């Protein structure tokens, strides 16, 4: 875990920030709903199974907040509010969404909070308050910033047995080097691998 400050004996512990992502073997996270000239559609669909769904649900926990980039928020807000009721869809719809956006007046899917121009300061503020853990989905830009400033505690990669060759990747060029500790893996019959890491600090020197 990169955060070095520890709560005092009378302080509540900071809640955790977890990064979760569906990702190909070559690091692509983009799907057709992200927009742009992307040729592979929703390449995750053929691998969806009840076991995978249950594993994703368990990784979220019973209660959680969300941290979303504006594009992910817009994509999700067009789907989840009208999705059939399920433990996952119900949890996502009631979760508080913290959204990085320059257009806070247009946030219609709540409960939500627009983050200000200082993302790092706002995320630190959110994590310092009482509440459930915060989960980030779907933004390579936010992922790189969180890792650079030591704000992410855990990383769950849901790795699909495909090579895509093109598309937006989770770790953008220039993401600071970091090391991680593997704390668990789980393979699905469909070939998906859940790889769960905790952040461990700077890249070790050789």
HUTA-V75815 format. One record per residue. N is the residue number from 1. RES is the residue in one letter. PSI is psi in degrees with one decimal (none if undefined). OMEGA is omega as a letter, one per 40 degrees, with the letter a starting at -180 (NA if undefined). Layout:
n->{N/N}
res->{RES/RES}
psi->{PSI/PSI}
omega->{OMEGA/OMEGA}
//
This chain:
n->{1/2/3/4/5/6/7/8/9/10/11/12/13/14/15/16/17/18/19/20/21/22/23/24/25/26/27/28/29/30/31/32/33/34/35/36/37/38/39/40/41/42/43/44/45/46/47/48/49/50/51/52/53/54/55/56/57/58/59/60/61/62/63/64/65/66/67/68/69/70/71/72/73/74/75/76/77/78/79/80/81/82/83/84/85/86/87/88/89/90/91/92/93/94/95/96/97/98/99/100/101/102/103/104/105/106/107/108/109/110/111/112/113/114/115/116/117/118/119/120/121/122/123/124/125/126/127/128/129/130/131/132/133/134/135/136/137/138/139/140/141/142/143/144/145/146/147/148/149/150/151/152/153/154/155/156/157/158/159/160/161/162/163/164/165/166/167/168/169/170/171/172/173/174/175/176/177/178/179/180/181/182/183/184/185/186/187/188/189/190/191/192/193/194/195/196/197/198/199/200/201/202/203/204/205/206}
res->{X/X/X/X/X/X/X/X/X/X/X/X/X/X/X/X/X/X/X/X/X/X/X/X/X/X/X/X/X/X/X/X/X/X/X/X/X/X/X/X/X/X/X/X/X/X/X/X/X/X/X/X/X/X/X/X/X/X/X/X/X/X/X/X/X/X/X/X/X/X/X/X/X/X/X/X/X/X/X/X/X/X/X/X/X/X/X/X/X/X/X/X/X/X/X/X/X/X/X/X/X/X/X/X/X/X/X/X/X/X/X/X/X/X/X/X/X/X/X/X/X/X/X/X/X/X/X/X/X/X/X/X/X/X/X/X/X/X/X/X/X/X/X/X/X/X/X/X/X/X/X/X/X/X/X/X/X/X/X/X/X/X/X/X/X/X/X/X/X/X/X/X/X/X/X/X/X/X/X/X/X/X/X/X/X/X/X/X/X/X/X/X/X/X/X/X/X/X/X/X/X/X/X/X/X/X}
psi->{132.2/-26.9/130.2/-22.3/134.4/143.2/145.7/178.3/-21.7/3.2/145.5/143.1/147.5/141.3/159.6/152.9/123.2/133.2/126.2/142.1/138.8/130.5/143.9/171.7/-27.4/21.2/7.1/135.5/-7.5/139.3/173.8/-31.6/-11.5/-11.5/179.3/-177.7/82.4/121.2/-6.7/2.0/-152.3/86.4/-9.0/-21.9/-43.7/-13.9/3.8/131.3/160.0/-36.3/-41.3/-41.3/-44.3/-34.9/-39.9/-43.0/-44.7/-36.1/-30.2/-34.6/172.7/-38.0/143.3/156.1/164.8/143.6/119.6/141.0/164.0/-39.2/-44.6/-41.4/-45.2/-41.7/-46.9/-37.0/-16.6/-5.5/-55.9/-37.4/-26.3/6.0/150.0/146.6/132.8/165.0/-38.7/-49.0/-38.9/-40.9/-41.2/-41.0/-34.2/-13.9/146.3/128.9/121.7/115.0/127.2/109.9/151.8/2.0/63.8/-25.9/-16.0/12.9/106.2/-13.3/109.9/-173.1/143.1/162.8/129.6/132.7/148.0/-173.2/-23.7/87.7/-45.7/-45.7/-42.2/-40.6/-40.5/-40.4/-44.7/-44.5/-22.4/-11.6/157.5/146.3/177.0/169.8/155.9/132.9/128.9/128.5/139.0/20.1/111.9/-32.9/-48.4/-38.5/-48.2/-41.3/-43.5/-41.6/-39.7/-36.9/11.6/33.8/-11.3/136.8/-39.2/155.6/120.7/113.3/122.6/97.6/126.4/145.8/58.5/150.3/128.6/-29.5/-22.6/157.5/166.0/133.8/155.6/-47.6/108.5/156.9/131.1/-2.0/130.1/143.1/138.3/157.5/155.3/154.8/128.6/124.5/-3.3/148.2/153.1/125.5/135.6/150.4/-27.0/-11.7/-8.1/141.9/122.4/114.8/119.5/122.9/154.8/145.7/139.0/-4.7/-166.8/160.6/127.2/144.3/142.4/none}
omega->{a/a/a/a/i/i/i/a/a/a/i/i/i/i/a/i/a/i/i/a/i/a/i/i/i/i/a/i/a/i/a/a/i/a/a/a/a/a/a/i/i/a/i/a/a/a/a/i/i/i/i/i/a/i/i/i/i/i/i/a/a/i/a/i/i/i/a/i/a/a/i/i/a/i/a/a/i/a/a/a/a/i/i/a/i/i/a/a/i/i/i/a/a/a/i/a/i/a/i/a/i/a/a/a/a/i/a/a/a/e/a/i/i/i/a/a/i/a/a/i/a/i/i/i/a/a/a/a/i/i/i/i/a/a/i/i/i/a/i/i/i/i/a/a/i/i/a/a/i/a/i/i/a/i/i/i/i/a/a/a/a/i/a/i/a/i/a/a/a/a/a/i/a/i/a/i/i/i/a/i/i/a/i/i/i/i/i/i/i/a/i/i/i/i/a/a/i/a/a/i/a/i/i/i/i/NA}
//
